[in-house]
């Protein structure tokens, strides 16, 4: 497990796809994130990523700072930016403000009366073969990015639940987390590069060249 940043209070790691964050009901599920970094000492997980999602995830190392971090989530001081590879050509930036509700045992959909969910999208590269999109979350609903992109006709490549199983996993990557350090009060940004399978899928659709530098991720705003 690649460590992206660590100090006595916080640990940021680059989560590979296929590793689960919270134990479900199946005892044969793949490696649990906490087990993969068990030698890091006592850890407190304050966020989650879907099994198929890669990228930045962080832990608190001190119980006494957990309330401060929770408060940052509540007041939107913690900002998370994602990069998604989606179907079709997403031509312009937009913000989706559409409520989400559970519609099945593991699925969600846009429904009146659901919980408010707001997602901002900005295309980094867009072709007929698909789009590389920067995503900023303004709310933190389960499957929010996946459902919102599917709702506007641009499901994430490989998203078997809301699109088509045309890749080994949904091509969604947590690119950056920005917060205020709970001990120092200083701003902290931690980023994770796009993984090889994501780049391969983007190259296969002609969105990027296998030999070129990938566009720099926009900072969380």
MIDOSE-1310 file (N, C-alpha, C; in nm, 2 decimals, decimal comma, always signed):
residues 221
xxxx	+0,09/-0,12/+0,00/+0,00/+0,00/+0,00/+0,09/+0,12/+0,00; +0,08/+0,21/-0,10/+0,16/+0,32/-0,11/+0,12/+0,43/-0,02; +0,21/+0,48/+0,07/+0,18/+0,59/+0,16/+0,21/+0,72/+0,08; +0,11/+0,81/+0,08/+0,12/+0,94/+0,01/+0,17/+1,05/+0,11
xxxx	+0,12/+1,04/+0,23/+0,16/+1,14/+0,33/+0,14/+1,08/+0,47; +0,22/+1,11/+0,57/+0,20/+1,06/+0,70/+0,27/+1,15/+0,80; +0,21/+1,17/+0,92/+0,27/+1,24/+1,03/+0,21/+1,18/+1,15; +0,24/+1,23/+1,27/+0,19/+1,16/+1,39/+0,03/+1,17/+1,40
xxxx	-0,03/+1,25/+1,33/-0,18/+1,27/+1,34/-0,25/+1,20/+1,22; -0,20/+1,20/+1,10/-0,27/+1,16/+0,98/-0,19/+1,06/+0,90; -0,26/+0,97/+0,83/-0,20/+0,88/+0,73/-0,29/+0,88/+0,61; -0,23/+0,92/+0,49/-0,29/+0,91/+0,36/-0,23/+0,80/+0,28
xxxx	-0,31/+0,72/+0,22/-0,26/+0,61/+0,14/-0,33/+0,61/+0,00; -0,26/+0,55/-0,09/-0,32/+0,54/-0,23/-0,39/+0,40/-0,24; -0,52/+0,40/-0,23/-0,59/+0,28/-0,23/-0,60/+0,22/-0,37; -0,56/+0,09/-0,39/-0,57/+0,03/-0,52/-0,72/-0,01/-0,54
xxxx	-0,76/-0,03/-0,66/-0,90/-0,08/-0,69/-0,90/-0,23/-0,64; -1,02/-0,27/-0,60/-1,04/-0,41/-0,56/-1,03/-0,43/-0,41; -0,98/-0,33/-0,33/-0,97/-0,35/-0,19/-1,09/-0,28/-0,12; -1,16/-0,35/-0,03/-1,27/-0,30/+0,04/-1,23/-0,21/+0,16
xxxx	-1,32/-0,12/+0,19/-1,29/-0,03/+0,30/-1,36/-0,07/+0,43; -1,48/-0,12/+0,41/-1,56/-0,16/+0,53/-1,61/-0,31/+0,50; -1,60/-0,39/+0,60/-1,63/-0,53/+0,59/-1,78/-0,55/+0,57; -1,82/-0,63/+0,47/-1,96/-0,66/+0,44/-2,00/-0,79/+0,50
xxxx	-2,09/-0,86/+0,43/-2,14/-0,98/+0,49/-2,07/-1,11/+0,43; -1,99/-1,09/+0,33/-1,93/-1,20/+0,27/-1,79/-1,22/+0,33; -1,77/-1,33/+0,40/-1,64/-1,36/+0,47/-1,52/-1,38/+0,37; -1,56/-1,41/+0,24/-1,46/-1,43/+0,14/-1,43/-1,31/+0,06
xxxx	-1,47/-1,19/+0,10/-1,44/-1,07/+0,03/-1,29/-1,04/+0,03; -1,24/-0,96/-0,07/-1,10/-0,94/-0,07/-1,04/-0,86/+0,04; -0,92/-0,83/+0,04/-0,84/-0,77/+0,15/-0,91/-0,64/+0,20; -0,93/-0,63/+0,33/-0,98/-0,51/+0,39/-0,87/-0,41/+0,40
xxxx	-0,90/-0,28/+0,38/-0,80/-0,18/+0,38/-0,72/-0,17/+0,51; -0,79/-0,18/+0,62/-0,72/-0,18/+0,75/-0,62/-0,29/+0,77; -0,66/-0,41/+0,71/-0,57/-0,52/+0,72/-0,44/-0,50/+0,63; -0,46/-0,44/+0,52/-0,35/-0,41/+0,43/-0,24/-0,32/+0,49
xxxx	-0,28/-0,24/+0,58/-0,19/-0,15/+0,65/-0,19/-0,16/+0,80; -0,20/-0,29/+0,84/-0,22/-0,32/+0,98/-0,09/-0,28/+1,06; +0,02/-0,27/+1,00/+0,15/-0,24/+1,07/+0,16/-0,09/+1,09; +0,06/-0,01/+1,05/+0,07/+0,14/+1,06/+0,03/+0,18/+1,20
xxxx	-0,02/+0,09/+1,28/-0,06/+0,12/+1,42/-0,21/+0,15/+1,43; -0,26/+0,20/+1,54/-0,41/+0,23/+1,55/-0,45/+0,33/+1,46; -0,56/+0,31/+1,39/-0,61/+0,40/+1,28/-0,76/+0,42/+1,30; -0,81/+0,54/+1,26/-0,95/+0,57/+1,26/-0,99/+0,62/+1,12
xxxx	-1,08/+0,54/+1,06/-1,12/+0,57/+0,92/-1,24/+0,66/+0,93; -1,23/+0,78/+0,86/-1,34/+0,88/+0,87/-1,40/+0,90/+0,73; -1,37/+0,82/+0,63/-1,43/+0,83/+0,50/-1,43/+0,69/+0,44; -1,48/+0,68/+0,32/-1,48/+0,55/+0,25/-1,48/+0,58/+0,10
xxxx	-1,43/+0,47/+0,03/-1,43/+0,47/-0,12/-1,49/+0,33/-0,16; -1,57/+0,33/-0,27/-1,62/+0,20/-0,32/-1,50/+0,11/-0,35; -1,53/-0,02/-0,35/-1,43/-0,12/-0,37/-1,35/-0,10/-0,50; -1,43/-0,06/-0,61/-1,36/-0,04/-0,74/-1,29/+0,09/-0,76
xxxx	-1,31/+0,18/-0,66/-1,25/+0,32/-0,68/-1,11/+0,32/-0,62; -1,02/+0,38/-0,70/-0,88/+0,39/-0,65/-0,86/+0,53/-0,60; -0,74/+0,55/-0,53/-0,70/+0,69/-0,50/-0,68/+0,72/-0,35; -0,68/+0,85/-0,32/-0,65/+0,90/-0,19/-0,76/+0,86/-0,09
xxxx	-0,72/+0,80/+0,02/-0,80/+0,78/+0,14/-0,72/+0,80/+0,26; -0,78/+0,86/+0,37/-0,70/+0,89/+0,48/-0,75/+0,85/+0,61; -0,66/+0,83/+0,71/-0,70/+0,79/+0,85/-0,65/+0,89/+0,95; -0,72/+0,90/+1,06/-0,67/+0,97/+1,18/-0,59/+0,87/+1,26
xxxx	-0,48/+0,92/+1,32/-0,40/+0,83/+1,41/-0,43/+0,87/+1,56; -0,51/+0,97/+1,58/-0,53/+1,02/+1,72/-0,68/+1,03/+1,74; -0,73/+0,96/+1,84/-0,87/+0,97/+1,87/-0,92/+1,11/+1,90; -0,83/+1,19/+1,96/-0,87/+1,32/+2,01/-0,89/+1,42/+1,89
xxxx	-0,85/+1,39/+1,77/-0,87/+1,48/+1,66/-0,99/+1,44/+1,57; -1,05/+1,33/+1,60/-1,16/+1,28/+1,52/-1,27/+1,38/+1,51; -1,31/+1,43/+1,63/-1,42/+1,53/+1,63/-1,39/+1,65/+1,54; -1,26/+1,70/+1,54/-1,23/+1,81/+1,46/-1,24/+1,78/+1,31
xxxx	-1,20/+1,66/+1,27/-1,21/+1,62/+1,13/-1,35/+1,60/+1,09; -1,43/+1,54/+1,18/-1,57/+1,53/+1,15/-1,64/+1,66/+1,13; -1,60/+1,76/+1,21/-1,65/+1,89/+1,19/-1,61/+1,96/+1,06; -1,49/+1,93/+1,01/-1,45/+1,98/+0,88/-1,53/+1,92/+0,77
xxxx	-1,57/+1,79/+0,78/-1,66/+1,73/+0,69/-1,79/+1,80/+0,69; -1,84/+1,83/+0,81/-1,98/+1,89/+0,82/-1,98/+2,03/+0,76; -1,87/+2,10/+0,78/-1,86/+2,24/+0,73/-1,80/+2,26/+0,59; -1,78/+2,14/+0,52/-1,72/+2,14/+0,39/-1,58/+2,19/+0,38
xxxx	-1,50/+2,19/+0,49/-1,36/+2,22/+0,48/-1,28/+2,11/+0,42; -1,33/+1,99/+0,43/-1,26/+1,88/+0,36/-1,32/+1,87/+0,22; -1,23/+1,88/+0,12/-1,27/+1,88/-0,02/-1,21/+1,77/-0,09; -1,29/+1,69/-0,17/-1,24/+1,58/-0,24/-1,26/+1,59/-0,39
xxxx	-1,15/+1,57/-0,46/-1,16/+1,58/-0,61/-1,14/+1,45/-0,67; -1,21/+1,41/-0,77/-1,20/+1,29/-0,84/-1,18/+1,31/-0,99; -1,12/+1,20/-1,05/-1,12/+1,20/-1,20/-1,19/+1,08/-1,24; -1,28/+1,10/-1,34/-1,36/+0,98/-1,39/-1,34/+0,97/-1,54
xxxx	-1,35/+0,85/-1,59/-1,35/+0,82/-1,73/-1,49/+0,78/-1,76; -1,56/+0,86/-1,84/-1,70/+0,83/-1,87/-1,73/+0,81/-2,02; -1,84/+0,75/-2,04/-1,88/+0,73/-2,18/-1,93/+0,86/-2,25; -1,90/+0,87/-2,38/-1,95/+0,98/-2,46/-1,87/+1,11/-2,44
xxxx	-1,90/+1,21/-2,52/-1,83/+1,33/-2,52/-1,90/+1,43/-2,43; -1,84/+1,46/-2,31/-1,89/+1,56/-2,22/-1,83/+1,69/-2,26; -1,91/+1,78/-2,32/-1,86/+1,90/-2,39/-1,83/+2,02/-2,30; -1,90/+2,03/-2,19/-1,88/+2,15/-2,11/-1,90/+2,13/-1,97
xxxx	-1,84/+2,22/-1,89/-1,86/+2,21/-1,74/-2,00/+2,22/-1,70; -2,04/+2,16/-1,59/-2,17/+2,17/-1,54/-2,18/+2,12/-1,40; -2,28/+2,16/-1,33/-2,31/+2,12/-1,19/-2,44/+2,05/-1,19; -2,45/+1,93/-1,13/-2,57/+1,85/-1,12/-2,62/+1,86/-0,98
xxxx	-2,74/+1,91/-0,97/-2,81/+1,92/-0,84/-2,93/+1,84/-0,84; -2,92/+1,71/-0,80/-3,03/+1,61/-0,82/-3,03/+1,52/-0,70; -3,15/+1,51/-0,63/-3,15/+1,43/-0,51/-3,14/+1,28/-0,54; -3,08/+1,21/-0,45/-3,06/+1,06/-0,46/-3,13/+0,98/-0,35
xxxx	-3,18/+0,87/-0,39/-3,25/+0,78/-0,30/-3,22/+0,64/-0,33; -3,23/+0,55/-0,24/-3,20/+0,40/-0,26/-3,31/+0,35/-0,35; -3,28/+0,27/-0,45/-3,38/+0,21/-0,54/-3,37/+0,06/-0,55; -3,27/+0,00/-0,48/-3,25/-0,14/-0,48/-3,16/-0,18/-0,36
xxxx	-3,13/-0,30/-0,34/-3,04/-0,35/-0,23/-2,91/-0,28/-0,23; -2,85/-0,25/-0,35/-2,72/-0,19/-0,35/-2,71/-0,07/-0,44; -2,82/-0,03/-0,50/-2,82/+0,08/-0,60/-2,90/+0,20/-0,55; -2,87/+0,31/-0,62/-2,93/+0,44/-0,59/-2,97/+0,51/-0,72
xxxx	-3,06/+0,60/-0,71/-3,11/+0,67/-0,83/-3,15/+0,81/-0,80; -3,16/+0,89/-0,91/-3,22/+1,03/-0,89/-3,37/+1,02/-0,87; -3,41/+1,07/-0,75/-3,55/+1,06/-0,72/-3,60/+1,18/-0,64; -3,72/+1,23/-0,67/-3,77/+1,34/-0,59/-3,79/+1,29/-0,45
xxxx	-3,76/+1,37/-0,35/-3,77/+1,33/-0,21/-3,65/+1,26/-0,16; -3,55/+1,24/-0,24/-3,42/+1,19/-0,19/-3,34/+1,29/-0,13; -3,22/+1,25/-0,08/-3,13/+1,35/-0,02/-3,06/+1,43/-0,12; -3,04/+1,56/-0,09/-2,98/+1,65/-0,19/-2,84/+1,60/-0,22
xxxx	-2,80/+1,61/-0,35/-2,67/+1,57/-0,39/-2,63/+1,67/-0,50; -2,50/+1,72/-0,49/-2,45/+1,82/-0,58/-2,31/+1,78/-0,63; -2,30/+1,77/-0,76/-2,17/+1,73/-0,82/-2,13/+1,83/-0,93; -2,01/+1,88/-0,93/-1,96/+1,96/-1,03/-1,86/+1,88/-1,12
xxxx	-1,88/+1,90/-1,26/-1,80/+1,83/-1,36/-1,73/+1,93/-1,45; -1,61/+1,89/-1,48/-1,53/+1,97/-1,57/-1,45/+1,88/-1,66; -1,48/+1,88/-1,80/-1,40/+1,79/-1,88/-1,26/+1,83/-1,90; -1,17/+1,74/-1,88/-1,03/+1,76/-1,91/-0,99/+1,72/-2,05
xxxx	-1,04/+1,61/-2,10/-1,03/+1,57/-2,24/-1,16/+1,51/-2,28; -1,21/+1,54/-2,39/-1,34/+1,49/-2,44/-1,33/+1,45/-2,59; -1,37/+1,33/-2,62/-1,37/+1,28/-2,76/-1,49/+1,20/-2,78; -1,52/+1,15/-2,90/-1,63/+1,07/-2,93/-1,61/+0,93/-2,85
xxxx	-1,49/+0,90/-2,82/-1,46/+0,77/-2,75/-1,49/+0,78/-2,60; -1,50/+0,89/-2,55/-1,52/+0,91/-2,40/-1,46/+1,04/-2,35; -1,48/+1,06/-2,22/-1,43/+1,18/-2,16/-1,36/+1,16/-2,03; -1,25/+1,23/-2,01/-1,18/+1,24/-1,89/-1,23/+1,36/-1,81
xxxx	-1,28/+1,34/-1,70/-1,36/+1,44/-1,63/-1,31/+1,46/-1,49; -1,29/+1,59/-1,45/-1,26/+1,63/-1,31/-1,39/+1,65/-1,24; -1,40/+1,59/-1,12/-1,53/+1,59/-1,05/-1,50/+1,64/-0,91; -1,59/+1,74/-0,87/-1,58/+1,79/-0,73/-1,71/+1,76/-0,66
xxxx	-1,71/+1,71/-0,54/-1,83/+1,68/-0,46/-1,86/+1,79/-0,37; -1,98/+1,83/-0,37/-2,03/+1,93/-0,27/-2,11/+1,86/-0,16; -2,15/+1,74/-0,19/-2,22/+1,66/-0,09/-2,16/+1,52/-0,10; -2,18/+1,43/+0,00/-2,12/+1,30/+0,00/-2,21/+1,19/+0,01
xxxx	-2,30/+1,17/-0,09/-2,39/+1,06/-0,09/-2,33/+0,93/-0,15; -2,38/+0,82/-0,11/-2,33/+0,69/-0,16/-2,35/+0,69/-0,31; -2,25/+0,65/-0,39/-2,25/+0,63/-0,53/-2,29/+0,76/-0,61; -2,27/+0,88/-0,54/-2,31/+1,00/-0,60/-2,26/+1,03/-0,74
xxxx	-2,13/+1,02/-0,76/-2,07/+1,05/-0,89/-2,12/+0,95/-0,99; -2,12/+0,82/-0,95/-2,17/+0,72/-1,05/-2,31/+0,74/-1,09; -2,40/+0,77/-1,00/-2,54/+0,79/-1,03/-2,56/+0,92/-1,12; -2,49/+1,03/-1,07/-2,51/+1,16/-1,14/-2,46/+1,15/-1,29
xxxx	-2,34/+1,09/-1,31/-2,29/+1,07/-1,45/-2,38/+0,99/-1,53; -2,43/+0,88/-1,47/-2,53/+0,79/-1,55/-2,66/+0,87/-1,58; -2,70/+0,95/-1,49/-2,83/+1,03/-1,51/-2,82/+1,12/-1,62; -2,70/+1,18/-1,65/-2,69/+1,27/-1,77/-2,64/+1,20/-1,89
xxxx	-2,65/+1,07/-1,89/-2,61/+0,99/-2,01/-2,47/+0,97/-2,04; -2,38/+0,99/-1,93/-2,24/+0,96/-1,94/-2,19/+0,87/-1,83; -2,24/+0,75/-1,82/-2,20/+0,66/-1,72/-2,05/+0,63/-1,72; -1,99/+0,60/-1,60/-1,85/+0,58/-1,59/-1,82/+0,45/-1,66
xxxx	-1,71/+0,45/-1,74/-1,66/+0,33/-1,81/-1,64/+0,22/-1,70; -1,69/+0,10/-1,73/-1,68/-0,02/-1,64/-1,77/-0,02/-1,53; -1,87/+0,07/-1,52/-1,96/+0,07/-1,41/-2,08/-0,03/-1,43; -2,06/-0,15/-1,39/-2,15/-0,26/-1,41/-2,29/-0,23/-1,35
xxxx	-2,30/-0,14/-1,24/-2,42/-0,12/-1,18/-2,51/-0,01/-1,24; -2,44/+0,09/-1,30/-2,51/+0,20/-1,36/-2,48/+0,22/-1,51; -2,40/+0,13/-1,56/-2,37/+0,15/-1,70/-2,35/+0,01/-1,76; -2,23/-0,01/-1,82/-2,20/-0,14/-1,89/-2,07/-0,19/-1,83
xxxx	-2,06/-0,32/-1,81/-1,94/-0,39/-1,76/-1,84/-0,40/-1,88; -1,78/-0,29/-1,92/-1,69/-0,29/-2,04/-1,54/-0,26/-1,99; -1,51/-0,28/-1,87/-1,38/-0,26/-1,81/-1,38/-0,34/-1,68; -1,26/-0,37/-1,63/-1,25/-0,46/-1,51/-1,32/-0,39/-1,38
xxxx	-1,33/-0,26/-1,38/-1,39/-0,19/-1,27/-1,44/-0,05/-1,31; -1,52/+0,01/-1,23/-1,56/+0,15/-1,27/-1,43/+0,24/-1,26; -1,41/+0,31/-1,37/-1,29/+0,40/-1,38/-1,31/+0,53/-1,31; -1,30/+0,53/-1,18/-1,32/+0,64/-1,10/-1,20/+0,64/-1,00
xxxx	-1,14/+0,76/-0,99/-1,01/+0,77/-0,91/-1,02/+0,90/-0,82; -1,00/+0,88/-0,69/-1,00/+0,99/-0,59/-0,86/+1,05/-0,61; -0,86/+1,17/-0,68/-0,73/+1,23/-0,72/-0,67/+1,31/-0,61; -0,75/+1,38/-0,53/-0,69/+1,47/-0,43/-0,79/+1,49/-0,31
xxxx	-0,73/+1,51/-0,19/-0,80/+1,55/-0,07/-0,74/+1,67/-0,02; -0,82/+1,77/+0,01/-0,76/+1,90/+0,07/-0,84/+1,92/+0,20; -0,76/+1,96/+0,31/-0,82/+1,98/+0,44/-0,73/+2,08/+0,52; -0,78/+2,11/+0,64/-0,70/+2,19/+0,73/-0,64/+2,09/+0,83
xxxx	-0,51/+2,09/+0,85/-0,45/+2,00/+0,94/-0,51/+2,02/+1,08; -0,56/+1,92/+1,15/-0,63/+1,93/+1,27/-0,54/+1,98/+1,39; -0,41/+1,96/+1,37/-0,32/+2,00/+1,48/-0,25/+2,14/+1,45; -0,20/+2,15/+1,33/-0,13/+2,27/+1,29/-0,21/+2,39/+1,24
xxxx	-0,33/+2,36/+1,19/-0,42/+2,46/+1,14/-0,38/+2,50/+1,00; -0,28/+2,43/+0,94/-0,23/+2,47/+0,80/-0,30/+2,39/+0,70; -0,32/+2,45/+0,58/-0,38/+2,37/+0,47/-0,30/+2,25/+0,42; -0,36/+2,14/+0,39/-0,29/+2,02/+0,35/-0,36/+1,97/+0,23
xxxx	-0,29/+1,94/+0,12/-0,34/+1,88/+0,00/-0,26/+1,75/-0,03; -0,33/+1,64/-0,06/-0,26/+1,52/-0,09/-0,32/+1,46/-0,21; -0,23/+1,43/-0,31/-0,28/+1,38/-0,44/-0,23/+1,24/-0,47; -0,30/+1,17/-0,56/-0,25/+1,04/-0,60/-0,26/+1,03/-0,75
xxxx	-0,16/+0,98/-0,82/-0,16/+0,97/-0,97/-0,26/+0,87/-1,02; -0,30/+0,89/-1,14/-0,39/+0,79/-1,20/-0,32/+0,66/-1,22; -0,39/+0,55/-1,18/-0,33/+0,41/-1,19/-0,32/+0,36/-1,33; -0,24/+0,26/-1,35/-0,21/+0,21/-1,48/-0,34/+0,16/-1,55
xxxx	-0,43/+0,09/-1,49/-0,55/+0,04/-1,55/-0,63/+0,15/-1,60; -0,64/+0,26/-1,53/-0,72/+0,38/-1,57/-0,66/+0,44/-1,70; -0,53/+0,46/-1,70/-0,46/+0,52/-1,81/-0,47/+0,43/-1,94; -0,47/+0,30/-1,91/-0,48/+0,20/-2,03/-0,62/+0,21/-2,09
xxxx	-0,72/+0,23/-2,00/-0,86/+0,24/-2,05/-0,88/+0,37/-2,13; -0,82/+0,48/-2,08/-0,83/+0,61/-2,15/-0,76/+0,60/-2,28; -0,64/+0,54/-2,28/-0,56/+0,53/-2,41/-0,63/+0,44/-2,51; -0,70/+0,34/-2,46/-0,77/+0,25/-2,55/-0,89/+0,32/-2,62
xxxx	-0,94/+0,42/-2,56/-1,05/+0,50/-2,62/-1,00/+0,62/-2,69; -0,87/+0,64/-2,71/-0,82/+0,75/-2,78/-0,83/+0,88/-2,71; -0,85/+0,88/-2,57/-0,86/+1,00/-2,50/-0,73/+1,06/-2,46; -0,63/+0,97/-2,44/-0,49/+1,01/-2,41/-0,40/+0,92/-2,49
xxxx	-0,28/+0,97/-2,52/-0,18/+0,88/-2,58/-0,10/+0,81/-2,47; -0,07/+0,69/-2,50/+0,01/+0,61/-2,41/+0,15/+0,67/-2,38; +0,19/+0,76/-2,46/+0,33/+0,82/-2,44/+0,33/+0,96/-2,39; +0,21/+1,02/-2,37/+0,20/+1,16/-2,33/+0,18/+1,18/-2,18
xxxx	+0,21/+1,30/-2,14/+0,19/+1,34/-2,00/+0,04/+1,36/-1,98; -0,01/+1,31/-1,87/-0,16/+1,33/-1,84/-0,18/+1,47/-1,79; -0,29/+1,54/-1,82/-0,32/+1,67/-1,77/-0,31/+1,68/-1,62; -0,25/+1,79/-1,57/-0,24/+1,80/-1,42/-0,38/+1,81/-1,36
xxxx	-0,40/+1,75/-1,25/-0,53/+1,76/-1,18/-0,56/+1,90/-1,14; -0,68/+1,95/-1,15/-0,71/+2,08/-1,10/-0,71/+2,07/-0,94; -0,67/+2,18/-0,88/-0,68/+2,17/-0,73/-0,82/+2,18/-0,69; -0,85/+2,12/-0,57/-0,98/+2,13/-0,51/-1,01/+2,28/-0,48
x	-1,14/+2,32/-0,51/-1,18/+2,46/-0,49/-1,30/+2,46/-0,40
